[in-house]
């Protein structure tokens, strides 16, 4: 009886872990928009760099 209980406990923990792993994969990641602003002087040298 103890062996049967232990086996059922192991199987139930195993299946619950896989069910949670599948739920985490279905989360949609937010879209990111990256803007980079650069300013150059008249010689073409980079004088200001700003990224958001």
C-alpha positions in Angstrom: 0.0 0.0 0.0 2.9 2.4 0.8 4.5 1.7 -2.5 1.3 2.4 -4.4 0.8 5.7 -2.5 4.4 6.7 -3.2 4.1 5.9 -6.9 0.8 7.8 -7.2 2.4 10.8 -5.4 5.4 10.8 -7.8 3.2 10.6 -10.9 0.9 13.4 -9.7 3.9 15.7 -9.0 5.4 14.8 -12.4 2.2 15.7 -14.3 1.6 18.9 -12.4 5.1 20.1 -13.1 4.6 19.6 -16.9 1.2 21.3 -16.9 2.8 24.4 -15.3 5.7 24.4 -17.7 3.2 24.5 -20.7 1.4 27.5 -19.2 4.6 29.5 -18.9 5.4 29.0 -22.5 2.1 30.4 -23.7 2.8 33.9 -22.1 3.2 36.5 -24.9 6.2 38.7 -24.7 5.6 42.5 -25.0 6.7 44.2 -28.2 9.6 46.6 -27.8 10.4 49.7 -29.8 13.9 51.0 -29.6 14.8 54.5 -30.8 18.4 55.7 -31.2 19.1 59.4 -31.7 22.5 60.4 -32.9 23.9 63.9 -33.6 27.0 64.5 -35.7 29.1 67.7 -36.2 29.9 69.1 -39.6 33.0 66.8 -39.9 30.9 63.7 -39.3 32.0 63.0 -35.7 29.5 61.7 -33.3 28.8 64.3 -30.7 25.6 63.0 -29.0 24.2 59.5 -28.7 20.8 58.9 -27.0 18.9 55.6 -26.9 15.4 55.0 -25.5 
